[in-house]
Amino acid sequence: MEQERKESEELIAAAMGTLENYVAMLAERAGETPEYGRELWSRIRQSEGVLQELAYYHDYGKFLCRHRVGEYTLADILVWQVDHFKAYMDRPQDMNRYRSERLFLESLDVMLKMEKDPEVFREKMRTETGTDYVGKY
């Protein structure tokens, strides 16, 4: 029984190390600092839902979308970011369309912030879009 518990703890520690390294690698590819990666990892590991989303993305390369903040999933946040930041697409230094790692990390970051203060982001996601639609102006 004690041996099984110890093995389980070792597996969990190894998995967490793998994910920590993954976040660091994504941060580097996204052009972010190592401090950014460490700070984001610190917050991710405090959220079981976001941690599961990260682990699934690491393992399968797609979104799990099980964790929700209100009605929003990680995919919803990513779509909002792409729509919201369309105005920046013409600026070479901010070209998120060529930085999928940056968009993914920012989606995780937004989800973590939404867990703390969901209404601020609900309002932004409803009103701050890059798409023109009838009644927007």
N, CA and C atoms as a LAMMPS dump frame, in Angstrom:
ITEM: TIMESTEP
0
ITEM: NUMBER OF ATOMS
411
ITEM: BOX BOUNDS ff ff ff
-5.0000000000000000e+02 5.0000000000000000e+02
-5.0000000000000000e+02 5.0000000000000000e+02
-5.0000000000000000e+02 5.0000000000000000e+02
ITEM: ATOMS id mol type element x y z
1 1 1 N 0.816 -1.188 0
2 1 2 C 0 0 0
3 1 3 C 0.867 1.26 0
4 2 1 N 1.847 1.315 0.871
5 2 2 C 2.76 2.455 0.944
6 2 3 C 3.562 2.581 -0.352
7 3 1 N 3.979 1.448 -0.904
8 3 2 C 4.749 1.448 -2.153
9 3 3 C 3.909 2.006 -3.302
10 4 1 N 2.638 1.624 -3.373
11 4 2 C 1.743 2.122 -4.419
12 4 3 C 1.551 3.635 -4.301
13 5 1 N 1.404 4.127 -3.085
14 5 2 C 1.251 5.556 -2.855
15 5 3 C 2.503 6.305 -3.307
16 6 1 N 3.659 5.753 -2.968
17 6 2 C 4.925 6.386 -3.345
18 6 3 C 5.098 6.403 -4.865
19 7 1 N 4.776 5.305 -5.514
20 7 2 C 4.866 5.243 -6.982
21 7 3 C 3.909 6.23 -7.635
22 8 1 N 2.71 6.343 -7.069
23 8 2 C 1.726 7.285 -7.592
24 8 3 C 2.23 8.72 -7.456
25 9 1 N 2.8 9.049 -6.311
26 9 2 C 3.346 10.388 -6.097
27 9 3 C 4.496 10.674 -7.055
28 10 1 N 5.323 9.673 -7.32
29 10 2 C 6.438 9.845 -8.255
30 10 3 C 5.934 10.077 -9.673
31 11 1 N 4.886 9.363 -10.068
32 11 2 C 4.31 9.549 -11.401
33 11 3 C 3.71 10.952 -11.54
34 12 1 N 3.028 11.395 -10.51
35 12 2 C 2.433 12.725 -10.532
36 12 3 C 3.527 13.783 -10.607
37 13 1 N 4.58 13.616 -9.823
38 13 2 C 5.694 14.577 -9.846
39 13 3 C 6.354 14.61 -11.226
40 14 1 N 6.519 13.451 -11.843
41 14 2 C 7.117 13.391 -13.181
42 14 3 C 6.216 14.087 -14.202
43 15 1 N 4.917 13.851 -14.116
44 15 2 C 3.969 14.482 -15.038
45 15 3 C 3.974 16.001 -14.86
46 16 1 N 4.013 16.443 -13.613
47 16 2 C 4.047 17.886 -13.352
48 16 3 C 5.342 18.494 -13.892
49 17 1 N 6.455 17.795 -13.755
50 17 2 C 7.714 18.277 -14.309
51 17 3 C 7.667 18.389 -15.821
52 18 1 N 7.038 17.406 -16.449
53 18 2 C 6.883 17.429 -17.9
54 18 3 C 6.059 18.643 -18.33
55 19 1 N 4.967 18.9 -17.624
56 19 2 C 4.125 20.043 -17.975
57 19 3 C 4.817 21.368 -17.693
58 20 1 N 5.569 21.436 -16.618
59 20 2 C 6.326 22.654 -16.318
60 20 3 C 7.332 22.945 -17.435
61 21 1 N 8.029 21.929 -17.879
62 21 2 C 8.976 22.083 -18.99
63 21 3 C 8.267 22.466 -20.281
64 22 1 N 7.076 21.922 -20.482
65 22 2 C 6.285 22.222 -21.668
66 22 3 C 5.892 23.704 -21.685
67 23 1 N 5.442 24.22 -20.547
68 23 2 C 5.085 25.635 -20.46
69 23 3 C 6.315 26.498 -20.719
70 24 1 N 7.451 26.115 -20.161
71 24 2 C 8.691 26.871 -20.386
72 24 3 C 9.056 26.874 -21.866
73 25 1 N 8.922 25.73 -22.522
74 25 2 C 9.228 25.633 -23.949
75 25 3 C 8.26 26.48 -24.775
76 26 1 N 6.97 26.42 -24.45
77 26 2 C 5.983 27.234 -25.16
78 26 3 C 6.266 28.72 -24.967
79 27 1 N 6.625 29.097 -23.746
80 27 2 C 6.926 30.499 -23.474
81 27 3 C 8.115 30.965 -24.312
82 28 1 N 9.139 30.139 -24.391
83 28 2 C 10.307 30.492 -25.202
84 28 3 C 9.927 30.635 -26.671
85 29 1 N 9.169 29.681 -27.189
86 29 2 C 8.74 29.745 -28.595
87 29 3 C 7.838 30.941 -28.864
88 30 1 N 7.108 31.361 -27.832
89 30 2 C 6.202 32.502 -27.974
90 30 3 C 6.93 33.828 -27.85
91 31 1 N 8.227 33.773 -27.573
92 31 2 C 8.994 34.995 -27.428
93 31 3 C 8.864 35.621 -26.056
94 32 1 N 8.396 34.85 -25.105
95 32 2 C 8.232 35.348 -23.735
96 32 3 C 9.481 35.038 -22.912
97 33 1 N 9.588 35.679 -21.769
98 33 2 C 10.736 35.468 -20.893
99 33 3 C 10.559 34.19 -20.068
100 34 1 N 11.67 33.645 -19.575
101 34 2 C 11.558 32.493 -18.663
102 34 3 C 10.726 32.827 -17.423
103 35 1 N 10.809 34.066 -16.951
104 35 2 C 10.022 34.477 -15.78
105 35 3 C 8.53 34.381 -16.075
106 36 1 N 8.137 34.788 -17.279
107 36 2 C 6.735 34.675 -17.683
108 36 3 C 6.287 33.221 -17.602
109 37 1 N 7.095 32.315 -18.154
110 37 2 C 6.756 30.892 -18.128
111 37 3 C 6.634 30.363 -16.711
112 38 1 N 7.562 30.743 -15.838
113 38 2 C 7.517 30.278 -14.439
114 38 3 C 6.292 30.823 -13.711
115 39 1 N 5.989 32.099 -13.934
116 39 2 C 4.841 32.712 -13.265
117 39 3 C 3.536 32.084 -13.745
118 40 1 N 3.424 31.873 -15.05
119 40 2 C 2.219 31.253 -15.586
120 40 3 C 2.076 29.825 -15.059
121 41 1 N 3.156 29.066 -15.051
122 41 2 C 3.12 27.696 -14.53
123 41 3 C 2.672 27.691 -13.067
124 42 1 N 3.159 28.63 -12.3
125 42 2 C 2.791 28.712 -10.885
126 42 3 C 1.279 28.872 -10.719
127 43 1 N 0.678 29.683 -11.579
128 43 2 C -0.777 29.884 -11.505
129 43 3 C -1.544 28.701 -12.083
130 44 1 N -1.022 28.089 -13.15
131 44 2 C -1.691 26.935 -13.75
132 44 3 C -1.806 25.801 -12.747
133 45 1 N -0.75 25.528 -12.024
134 45 2 C -0.772 24.383 -11.112
135 45 3 C -1.722 24.583 -9.945
136 46 1 N -2.207 25.795 -9.743
137 46 2 C -3.18 26.068 -8.694
138 46 3 C -4.623 25.88 -9.161
139 47 1 N -4.81 25.643 -10.45
140 47 2 C -6.149 25.468 -11.013
141 47 3 C -6.265 24.061 -11.6
142 48 1 N -7.01 23.219 -10.95
143 48 2 C -7.161 21.845 -11.432
144 48 3 C -7.727 21.803 -12.852
145 49 1 N -8.697 22.661 -13.128
146 49 2 C -9.32 22.671 -14.45
147 49 3 C -8.364 23.096 -15.552
148 50 1 N -7.624 24.168 -15.33
149 50 2 C -6.675 24.654 -16.339
150 50 3 C -5.524 23.661 -16.475
151 51 1 N -5.106 23.061 -15.381
152 51 2 C -4.05 22.041 -15.429
153 51 3 C -4.481 20.858 -16.295
154 52 1 N -5.717 20.433 -16.153
155 52 2 C -6.229 19.34 -16.99
156 52 3 C -6.275 19.733 -18.461
157 53 1 N -6.683 20.971 -18.736
158 53 2 C -6.705 21.449 -20.123
159 53 3 C -5.301 21.448 -20.722
160 54 1 N -4.324 21.921 -19.961
161 54 2 C -2.935 21.935 -20.423
162 54 3 C -2.432 20.521 -20.671
163 55 1 N -2.691 19.615 -19.745
164 55 2 C -2.224 18.233 -19.88
165 55 3 C -2.823 17.579 -21.123
166 56 1 N -4.097 17.81 -21.353
167 56 2 C -4.756 17.223 -22.524
168 56 3 C -4.151 17.786 -23.813
169 57 1 N -3.931 19.099 -23.844
170 57 2 C -3.339 19.723 -25.02
171 57 3 C -1.926 19.179 -25.252
172 58 1 N -1.18 19.023 -24.185
173 58 2 C 0.17 18.459 -24.286
174 58 3 C 0.121 17.06 -24.893
175 59 1 N -0.793 16.242 -24.415
176 59 2 C -0.861 14.84 -24.838
177 59 3 C -1.479 14.641 -26.216
178 60 1 N -2.485 15.457 -26.558
179 60 2 C -3.252 15.201 -27.78
180 60 3 C -3.197 16.316 -28.823
181 61 1 N -2.661 17.485 -28.449
182 61 2 C -2.565 18.584 -29.397
183 61 3 C -3.887 19.225 -29.754
184 62 1 N -4.878 19.05 -28.902
185 62 2 C -6.176 19.687 -29.117
186 62 3 C -6.796 20.008 -27.76
187 63 1 N -7.856 20.792 -27.804
188 63 2 C -8.49 21.247 -26.573
189 63 3 C -9.439 20.197 -26.009
190 64 1 N -9.407 20.049 -24.699
191 64 2 C -10.338 19.177 -23.99
192 64 3 C -11.692 19.874 -23.853
193 65 1 N -11.666 21.134 -23.501
194 65 2 C -12.868 21.969 -23.342
195 65 3 C -13.841 21.418 -22.3
196 66 1 N -13.318 20.765 -21.285
197 66 2 C -14.147 20.285 -20.182
198 66 3 C -14.296 21.369 -19.116
199 67 1 N -13.216 22.092 -18.871
200 67 2 C -13.235 23.143 -17.852
201 67 3 C -13.917 24.375 -18.424
202 68 1 N -14.838 24.912 -17.67
203 68 2 C -15.566 26.103 -18.085
204 68 3 C -15.525 27.145 -16.983
205 69 1 N -15.45 28.383 -17.408
206 69 2 C -15.668 29.494 -16.495
207 69 3 C -16.925 30.156 -17.02
208 70 1 N -18.004 30.003 -16.268
209 70 2 C -19.304 30.411 -16.789
210 70 3 C -19.621 29.534 -17.982
211 71 1 N -19.917 30.153 -19.091
212 71 2 C -20.233 29.406 -20.308
213 71 3 C -19.034 29.228 -21.233
214 72 1 N -17.864 29.732 -20.835
215 72 2 C -16.713 29.778 -21.736
216 72 3 C -15.702 28.657 -21.486
217 73 1 N -15.245 28.067 -22.591
218 73 2 C -14.183 27.068 -22.564
219 73 3 C -12.892 27.705 -23.086
220 74 1 N -11.826 26.944 -23.038
221 74 2 C -10.545 27.419 -23.562
222 74 3 C -10.649 27.742 -25.057
223 75 1 N -11.382 26.93 -25.793
224 75 2 C -11.559 27.194 -27.229
225 75 3 C -12.312 28.503 -27.462
226 76 1 N -13.318 28.785 -26.64
227 76 2 C -14.046 30.052 -26.76
228 76 3 C -13.11 31.236 -26.549
229 77 1 N -12.24 31.109 -25.559
230 77 2 C -11.283 32.182 -25.268
231 77 3 C -10.333 32.368 -26.444
232 78 1 N -9.847 31.276 -27.013
233 78 2 C -8.938 31.371 -28.153
234 78 3 C -9.618 32.037 -29.343
235 79 1 N -10.85 31.658 -29.623
236 79 2 C -11.586 32.264 -30.737
237 79 3 C -11.771 33.753 -30.482
238 80 1 N -12.115 34.125 -29.26
239 80 2 C -12.264 35.543 -28.926
240 80 3 C -10.945 36.278 -29.135
241 81 1 N -9.845 35.677 -28.702
242 81 2 C -8.541 36.325 -28.868
243 81 3 C -8.223 36.547 -30.334
244 82 1 N -8.441 35.538 -31.149
245 82 2 C -8.142 35.676 -32.576
246 82 3 C -9.014 36.774 -33.166
247 83 1 N -10.294 36.79 -32.828
248 83 2 C -11.202 37.809 -33.329
249 83 3 C -10.819 39.185 -32.79
250 84 1 N -10.55 39.248 -31.501
251 84 2 C -10.221 40.512 -30.842
252 84 3 C -8.928 41.114 -31.366
253 85 1 N -7.965 40.274 -31.665
254 85 2 C -6.655 40.778 -32.067
255 85 3 C -6.471 40.858 -33.578
256 86 1 N -7.549 40.755 -34.347
257 86 2 C -7.417 40.882 -35.8
258 86 3 C -6.795 42.214 -36.192
259 87 1 N -7.069 43.234 -35.424
260 87 2 C -6.512 44.554 -35.724
261 87 3 C -4.996 44.549 -35.643
262 88 1 N -4.43 43.649 -34.865
263 88 2 C -2.981 43.579 -34.709
264 88 3 C -2.307 42.699 -35.766
265 89 1 N -3.09 42.036 -36.574
266 89 2 C -2.536 41.074 -37.525
267 89 3 C -1.6 41.728 -38.535
268 90 1 N -1.767 43.017 -38.78
269 90 2 C -0.917 43.699 -39.754
270 90 3 C 0.374 44.237 -39.145
271 91 1 N 0.529 44.065 -37.854
272 91 2 C 1.729 44.55 -37.172
273 91 3 C 2.691 43.384 -36.968
274 92 1 N 3.826 43.389 -37.631
275 92 2 C 4.742 42.243 -37.569
276 92 3 C 5.137 41.835 -36.157
277 93 1 N 5.332 42.776 -35.248
278 93 2 C 5.784 42.413 -33.913
279 93 3 C 4.677 41.728 -33.096
280 94 1 N 3.443 41.853 -33.504
281 94 2 C 2.328 41.275 -32.755
282 94 3 C 1.589 40.196 -33.55
283 95 1 N 2.244 39.57 -34.477
284 95 2 C 1.54 38.658 -35.378
285 95 3 C 1.244 37.319 -34.708
286 96 1 N 0.15 37.305 -33.968
287 96 2 C -0.252 36.099 -33.266
288 96 3 C -0.582 34.944 -34.208
289 97 1 N -0.946 35.253 -35.434
290 97 2 C -1.297 34.157 -36.337
291 97 3 C -0.088 33.266 -36.624
292 98 1 N 1.111 33.788 -36.416
293 98 2 C 2.307 32.981 -36.598
294 98 3 C 2.868 32.491 -35.267
295 99 1 N 2.17 32.748 -34.198
296 99 2 C 2.631 32.363 -32.863
297 99 3 C 1.527 31.597 -32.146
298 100 1 N 1.272 30.407 -32.589
299 100 2 C 0.213 29.619 -31.959
300 100 3 C 0.52 29.371 -30.491
301 101 1 N 1.789 29.27 -30.153
302 101 2 C 2.163 29.069 -28.752
303 101 3 C 1.733 30.259 -27.904
304 102 1 N 1.932 31.454 -28.452
305 102 2 C 1.559 32.662 -27.727
306 102 3 C 0.054 32.727 -27.508
307 103 1 N -0.715 32.431 -28.532
308 103 2 C -2.169 32.426 -28.399
309 103 3 C -2.625 31.397 -27.364
310 104 1 N -2.027 30.212 -27.388
311 104 2 C -2.406 29.171 -26.432
312 104 3 C -2.089 29.602 -25.004
313 105 1 N -0.887 30.115 -24.781
314 105 2 C -0.523 30.555 -23.437
315 105 3 C -1.409 31.706 -22.974
316 106 1 N -1.704 32.629 -23.861
317 106 2 C -2.581 33.74 -23.494
318 106 3 C -3.99 33.244 -23.183
319 107 1 N -4.443 32.206 -23.875
320 107 2 C -5.753 31.626 -23.579
321 107 3 C -5.769 31.022 -22.177
322 108 1 N -4.698 30.304 -21.825
323 108 2 C -4.599 29.756 -20.468
324 108 3 C -4.597 30.885 -19.445
325 109 1 N -3.826 31.939 -19.736
326 109 2 C -3.727 33.078 -18.831
327 109 3 C -5.083 33.746 -18.639
328 110 1 N -5.81 33.962 -19.728
329 110 2 C -7.136 34.582 -19.634
330 110 3 C -8.076 33.691 -18.827
331 111 1 N -8.027 32.388 -19.039
332 111 2 C -8.907 31.491 -18.291
333 111 3 C -8.604 31.563 -16.792
334 112 1 N -7.336 31.62 -16.442
335 112 2 C -6.96 31.76 -15.035
336 112 3 C -7.486 33.073 -14.457
337 113 1 N -7.375 34.144 -15.221
338 113 2 C -7.887 35.439 -14.767
339 113 3 C -9.412 35.419 -14.676
340 114 1 N -10.066 34.728 -15.601
341 114 2 C -11.52 34.614 -15.569
342 114 3 C -11.989 33.875 -14.318
343 115 1 N -11.212 32.911 -13.869
344 115 2 C -11.58 32.193 -12.642
345 115 3 C -11.652 33.163 -11.456
346 116 1 N -10.804 34.175 -11.459
347 116 2 C -10.76 35.155 -10.37
348 116 3 C -11.839 36.232 -10.516
349 117 1 N -12.08 36.687 -11.747
350 117 2 C -13.026 37.774 -11.987
351 117 3 C -13.733 37.549 -13.32
352 118 1 N -14.698 36.631 -13.339
353 118 2 C -15.305 36.244 -14.619
354 118 3 C -16.096 37.352 -15.317
355 119 1 N -16.742 38.224 -14.562
356 119 2 C -17.612 39.206 -15.2
357 119 3 C -16.853 40.192 -16.071
358 120 1 N -15.647 40.564 -15.677
359 120 2 C -14.831 41.478 -16.475
360 120 3 C -14.605 40.886 -17.866
361 121 1 N -14.287 39.606 -17.914
362 121 2 C -13.992 38.975 -19.203
363 121 3 C -15.249 38.644 -19.975
364 122 1 N -16.323 38.31 -19.303
365 122 2 C -17.588 38.081 -20.016
366 122 3 C -17.969 39.335 -20.79
367 123 1 N -17.846 40.471 -20.129
368 123 2 C -18.185 41.733 -20.789
369 123 3 C -17.252 41.996 -21.966
370 124 1 N -15.96 41.781 -21.784
371 124 2 C -15.008 41.986 -22.873
372 124 3 C -15.303 41.05 -24.04
373 125 1 N -15.625 39.811 -23.741
374 125 2 C -15.875 38.841 -24.814
375 125 3 C -17.158 39.165 -25.556
376 126 1 N -18.092 39.822 -24.888
377 126 2 C -19.333 40.218 -25.561
378 126 3 C -19.154 41.479 -26.398
379 127 1 N -18.248 42.375 -25.975
380 127 2 C -18.193 43.689 -26.618
381 127 3 C -16.928 43.966 -27.413
382 128 1 N -15.809 43.366 -27.056
383 128 2 C -14.548 43.657 -27.735
384 128 3 C -14.262 42.596 -28.778
385 129 1 N -14.684 42.869 -29.967
386 129 2 C -14.43 41.932 -31.061
387 129 3 C -13.785 42.675 -32.215
388 130 1 N -13.092 41.942 -33.06
389 130 2 C -12.498 42.533 -34.249
390 130 3 C -13.427 42.457 -35.436
391 131 1 N -14.544 41.802 -35.262
392 131 2 C -15.484 41.587 -36.354
393 131 3 C -16.563 42.668 -36.338
394 132 1 N -16.821 43.221 -37.501
395 132 2 C -17.939 44.155 -37.618
396 132 3 C -19.213 43.348 -37.785
397 133 1 N -20.244 43.743 -37.101
398 133 2 C -21.536 43.094 -37.236
399 133 3 C -22.621 44.159 -37.086
400 134 1 N -23.804 43.843 -37.555
401 134 2 C -24.911 44.783 -37.515
402 134 3 C -25.157 45.186 -36.068
403 135 1 N -25.218 46.482 -35.843
404 135 2 C -25.487 46.996 -34.505
405 135 3 C -24.253 47.211 -33.655
406 136 1 N -23.057 46.881 -34.158
407 136 2 C -21.843 47.054 -33.361
408 136 3 C -21.586 48.539 -33.112
409 137 1 N -21.788 49.364 -34.121
410 137 2 C -21.532 50.806 -33.967
411 137 3 C -22.804 51.588 -33.984
